[in-house]
């Protein structure tokens, strides 16, 4: 039960972080008046992509761990 709670907490943390960075990126891009602001927006897009990818990888990892654990329990 604790493992499910941990997985959900990590997933929700990544989702919230993804949404916060996405909204900040949108605001920065729409208000970019100089090249420096646009470069900052590109950095935010990159960070958003990395956070989203890590969240996806961590979710797959935890699901794979759970499946392996279930298979090991069925063998014994």
C-alpha positions, -999 to +999 in steps of 0.1 A: +000+000+000+029+024+008+044+017-026+012+028-043+010+059-023+047+067-031+041+062-068+011+084-067+029+111-048+058+111-072+035+111-102+014+140-089+046+160-080+058+156-116+024+165-129+022+197-108+058+207-117+050+201-154+020+223-153+038+251-134+067+251-158+043+250-188+023+279-176+054+299-168+068+291-203+035+302-219+036+335-200+073+341-209+068+334-246+038+356-249+056+385-231+090+380-248+100+414-261+137+409-264+161+382-274+171+376-238+135+369-228+131+345-257+162+326-247+148+323-212+116+309-226+135+284-246+153+273-214+119+269-197+107+247-226+138+226-223+133+222-185+096+214-191+105+187-215+131+172-192+107+171-162+080+155-183+103+129-197+117+121-162+081+118-148+072+094-176+104+073-171+099+071-133+063+060-138+073+032-162+101+022-138+077+018-108+052-001-129+079-025-141+091-030-105+056-038-094+051-063-123+084-080-115+075-082-078+041-098-086+058-124-109+083-133-081+055-137-056+035-160-079+066-182-084+070-189-047 
